[in-house]
């Protein structure tokens, strides 16, 4: 997760229902970010940011008063721009619909200005096939024998790089395709952040027009600025999207400094595709949706 700005908008009704092996979890789309409600231990209606860019789940330490948690120790949190030490709590339960997971470990991270109670990470998602439907604002959790309609979806190989979901993709600059593995970060509300080694190796700051600056705050607590440049085109799931405002990281530590990935698509980009993630078989499916022509901020 690499959130930049999170705003509060109107919430959807808190309703979760299940049928046979399928659990359907409604979500609210607030300023490009997906939020769901779950029960943690004995506390219901806990608001989570649905975050494919987090390999572990989190409780906002500012919300710990309403959620009974036992602090067990400390762990290392690697944010977008640095690393810090944080508390964690293990042996928790989380429930949504007919799905109940035990022995969940929550890292405690302060999100002072955020209006959510926690992060719903891939450690909670990865035992099911998951569909994110932006037409109905629903997340569907499928059992292995459930039928999934893949009509009109583009099938793409899913790569887990250091437990981070990624696909092969590319950006087009001066007629040249710069390709690599790009992480899928639904917890970030930006369009696309380019990792600092990839940006440097391809001299992107020199080849794309700078149109502004973005101030980012990582989960490690660091606050930093990045240049915003106009990317002529992005190739994604056999589709091309044009004239996107993207950010170029200059990080020397943290996830944005990785050499294993070229960058990270945020949910301002990802929300334009209905998505099915099949963690078990290593594939992800994309279909363009009603958000395709929504403005980039």
LOVORO-791633 format. One line per field, with one value per residue (C-alpha): residue in three letters; residue number from 1; x, y, z. Coordinates in steps of 0.5 Angstrom, whole numbers, always signed. Example, Ala and Ser with C-alpha at 12.3 -4.5 7.8 and 13.67 -1.06 7.14 Angstrom:
<pts>
residuo <- [ALA  SER]
num <- [1  2]
x <- [+25  +27]
y <- [-9  -2]
z <- [+16  +14]
</pts>
This chain:
<pts>
residuo <- [UNK  UNK  UNK  UNK  UNK  UNK  UNK  UNK  UNK  UNK  UNK  UNK  UNK  UNK  UNK  UNK  UNK  UNK  UNK  UNK  UNK  UNK  UNK  UNK  UNK  UNK  UNK  UNK  UNK  UNK  UNK  UNK  UNK  UNK  UNK  UNK  UNK  UNK  UNK  UNK  UNK  UNK  UNK  UNK  UNK  UNK  UNK  UNK  UNK  UNK  UNK  UNK  UNK  UNK  UNK  UNK  UNK  UNK  UNK  UNK  UNK  UNK  UNK  UNK  UNK  UNK  UNK  UNK  UNK  UNK  UNK  UNK  UNK  UNK  UNK  UNK  UNK  UNK  UNK  UNK  UNK  UNK  UNK  UNK  UNK  UNK  UNK  UNK  UNK  UNK  UNK  UNK  UNK  UNK  UNK  UNK  UNK  UNK  UNK  UNK  UNK  UNK  UNK  UNK  UNK  UNK  UNK  UNK  UNK  UNK  UNK  UNK  UNK  UNK  UNK  UNK  UNK  UNK  UNK  UNK  UNK  UNK  UNK  UNK  UNK  UNK  UNK  UNK  UNK  UNK  UNK  UNK  UNK  UNK  UNK  UNK  UNK  UNK  UNK  UNK  UNK  UNK  UNK  UNK  UNK  UNK  UNK  UNK  UNK  UNK  UNK  UNK  UNK  UNK  UNK  UNK  UNK  UNK  UNK  UNK  UNK  UNK  UNK  UNK  UNK  UNK  UNK  UNK  UNK  UNK  UNK  UNK  UNK  UNK  UNK  UNK  UNK  UNK  UNK  UNK  UNK  UNK  UNK  UNK  UNK  UNK  UNK  UNK  UNK  UNK  UNK  UNK  UNK  UNK  UNK  UNK  UNK  UNK  UNK  UNK  UNK  UNK  UNK  UNK  UNK  UNK  UNK  UNK  UNK  UNK  UNK  UNK  UNK  UNK  UNK  UNK  UNK  UNK  UNK  UNK  UNK  UNK  UNK  UNK  UNK  UNK  UNK  UNK  UNK  UNK  UNK  UNK  UNK  UNK  UNK  UNK  UNK  UNK  UNK  UNK  UNK  UNK  UNK  UNK  UNK  UNK  UNK  UNK  UNK  UNK  UNK  UNK  UNK  UNK  UNK  UNK  UNK  UNK  UNK  UNK  UNK  UNK  UNK  UNK  UNK  UNK  UNK  UNK  UNK  UNK  UNK  UNK  UNK  UNK  UNK  UNK  UNK  UNK  UNK  UNK  UNK  UNK  UNK  UNK  UNK  UNK  UNK  UNK  UNK  UNK  UNK  UNK  UNK  UNK  UNK  UNK  UNK]
num <- [1  2  3  4  5  6  7  8  9  10  11  12  13  14  15  16  17  18  19  20  21  22  23  24  25  26  27  28  29  30  31  32  33  34  35  36  37  38  39  40  41  42  43  44  45  46  47  48  49  50  51  52  53  54  55  56  57  58  59  60  61  62  63  64  65  66  67  68  69  70  71  72  73  74  75  76  77  78  79  80  81  82  83  84  85  86  87  88  89  90  91  92  93  94  95  96  97  98  99  100  101  102  103  104  105  106  107  108  109  110  111  112  113  114  115  116  117  118  119  120  121  122  123  124  125  126  127  128  129  130  131  132  133  134  135  136  137  138  139  140  141  142  143  144  145  146  147  148  149  150  151  152  153  154  155  156  157  158  159  160  161  162  163  164  165  166  167  168  169  170  171  172  173  174  175  176  177  178  179  180  181  182  183  184  185  186  187  188  189  190  191  192  193  194  195  196  197  198  199  200  201  202  203  204  205  206  207  208  209  210  211  212  213  214  215  216  217  218  219  220  221  222  223  224  225  226  227  228  229  230  231  232  233  234  235  236  237  238  239  240  241  242  243  244  245  246  247  248  249  250  251  252  253  254  255  256  257  258  259  260  261  262  263  264  265  266  267  268  269  270  271  272  273  274  275  276  277  278  279  280  281  282  283  284  285  286  287  288  289  290  291  292  293  294  295  296  297]
x <- [+0  +3  -3  -2  -9  -15  -22  -29  -35  -42  -41  -45  -50  -46  -49  -45  -49  -47  -50  -47  -39  -40  -39  -41  -38  -40  -35  -35  -31  -28  -23  -21  -20  -24  -27  -30  -33  -31  -32  -25  -25  -32  -32  -37  -37  -29  -27  -22  -18  -18  -11  -7  -1  +0  +2  +0  -6  -6  -10  -10  -7  -11  -17  -14  -19  -25  -22  -19  -12  -7  +0  +5  +11  +15  +16  +19  +14  +17  +14  +14  +20  +23  +23  +21  +19  +12  +8  +4  -2  -3  -9  -14  -20  -23  -30  -34  -40  -39  -32  -28  -21  -17  -10  -9  -4  -5  +1  -1  +1  -1  -5  -7  -11  -14  -21  -21  -19  -15  -12  -15  -8  -7  -6  -13  -15  -10  -14  -20  -21  -23  -27  -27  -34  -34  -41  -44  -39  -38  -32  -34  -30  -31  -30  -26  -32  -36  -37  -34  -36  -29  -33  -29  -24  -17  -12  -6  +0  +0  +7  +8  +15  +17  +9  +7  +2  +5  +4  +8  +7  +10  +10  +11  +16  +18  +16  +20  +17  +20  +17  +18  +14  +9  +6  -2  -3  -11  -9  -6  -10  -5  -5  +2  +9  +15  +20  +27  +32  +27  +26  +33  +35  +30  +32  +24  +25  +29  +24  +17  +14  +14  +7  +7  +9  +6  +7  +6  +6  +8  +6  +13  +11  +16  +13  +16  +15  +15  +15  +9  +10  +6  +6  +4  +2  +1  +1  -4  -7  -7  -10  -7  -9  -6  -4  -3  +0  +5  +10  +17  +20  +27  +27  +33  +30  +23  +19  +19  +27  +26  +30  +25  +19  +19  +13  +6  -1  -5  -13  -14  -11  -14  -21  -22  -22  -26  -21  -21  -15  -14  -8  -8  -7  -3  -7  -11  -16  -18  -24  -25  -31  -35  -29  -25  -26  -26  -21  -14  -13]
y <- [+0  +7  +12  +19  +22  +19  +23  +21  +20  +17  +10  +4  +0  -5  -12  -18  -24  -31  -37  -44  -43  -36  -30  -23  -17  -10  -4  +3  +7  +13  +17  +11  +7  +0  +0  -6  -8  -14  -17  -17  -21  -19  -12  -11  -6  -5  -1  -4  -1  -7  -7  -12  -9  -11  -18  -17  -14  -8  -5  +3  +4  +10  +5  +0  +2  +0  -7  -12  -14  -17  -14  -20  -16  -12  -13  -10  -6  -4  +2  +5  +10  +6  +1  +2  -2  -3  -7  -13  -17  -25  -30  -26  -27  -24  -25  -23  -27  -34  -34  -34  -34  -35  -34  -27  -23  -15  -10  -4  +2  +9  +13  +19  +23  +16  +15  +7  +2  -3  -6  -12  -15  -21  -26  -26  -26  -31  -38  -36  -33  -26  -22  -14  -12  -4  -4  -7  -5  -12  -17  -24  -30  -36  -43  -48  -51  -45  -43  -36  -33  -31  -28  -22  -22  -22  -28  -25  -29  -27  -27  -26  -22  -22  -24  -18  -19  -17  -18  -16  -9  -3  +4  +7  +13  +16  +10  +5  +0  +0  -7  -10  -13  -8  -9  -9  -4  -3  +0  +6  +12  +14  +12  +9  +10  +8  +5  +9  +4  +3  +11  +12  +6  +9  +16  +18  +24  +27  +24  +25  +32  +34  +37  +37  +34  +29  +29  +22  +19  +12  +7  +7  +15  +18  +24  +25  +29  +26  +29  +28  +27  +25  +18  +18  +11  +5  -3  -7  -13  -13  -6  +1  +7  +14  +21  +18  +22  +18  +19  +18  +15  +17  +13  +10  +5  +2  -2  +4  +3  -5  -7  -13  -9  -3  +0  +0  +1  +4  +4  +10  +6  -1  +1  +2  -6  -11  -16  -24  -26  -33  -34  -41  -42  -36  -32  -26  -23  -16  -13  -6  -3  +4  +7  +7  +14  +17  +23  +22  +27]
z <- [+0  -2  +0  -2  +0  +2  +3  +6  +2  +3  +5  +2  +7  +11  +8  +7  +5  +2  -2  -2  -3  -5  -1  -3  +0  -2  -2  -2  -7  -4  -8  -12  -6  -4  +3  +6  +13  +17  +24  +28  +34  +38  +34  +28  +23  +22  +16  +12  +6  +1  -1  -6  -5  +3  +4  +11  +15  +19  +25  +25  +32  +32  +32  +37  +43  +40  +38  +43  +41  +45  +43  +42  +40  +34  +27  +21  +17  +10  +7  +0  +2  +8  +14  +21  +27  +29  +34  +32  +35  +33  +34  +32  +28  +22  +19  +13  +11  +12  +12  +18  +19  +25  +28  +24  +25  +25  +25  +28  +24  +26  +20  +23  +18  +15  +16  +16  +22  +18  +12  +9  +6  +1  +7  +8  +0  -2  -1  -5  -12  -12  -17  -16  -19  -20  -24  -18  -12  -10  -8  -9  -6  -9  -7  -12  -15  -16  -23  -25  -32  -35  -42  -44  -39  -41  -38  -35  -32  -24  -21  -14  -13  -5  -4  -8  -14  -21  -28  -34  -37  -40  -41  -48  -49  -55  -59  -55  -50  -43  -40  -33  -28  -25  -18  -17  -11  -10  -3  -7  -9  -15  -22  -23  -19  -22  -18  -17  -21  -27  -27  -27  -32  -37  -36  -35  -32  -38  -43  -41  -39  -32  -30  -23  -16  -11  -4  -1  +6  +6  +12  +15  +16  +12  +8  +1  -6  -13  -20  -24  -31  -37  -40  -47  -46  -42  -44  -40  -41  -48  -48  -49  -44  -46  -43  -36  -30  -27  -21  -21  -15  -12  -6  -4  +1  +2  -3  -8  -9  -11  -17  -18  -21  -25  -22  -18  -21  -16  -16  -20  -25  -23  -22  -29  -30  -27  -24  -22  -18  -18  -13  -13  -21  -22  -26  -26  -31  -33  -37  -38  -34  -33  -30  -37  -38  -31  -30  -28  -22]
</pts>
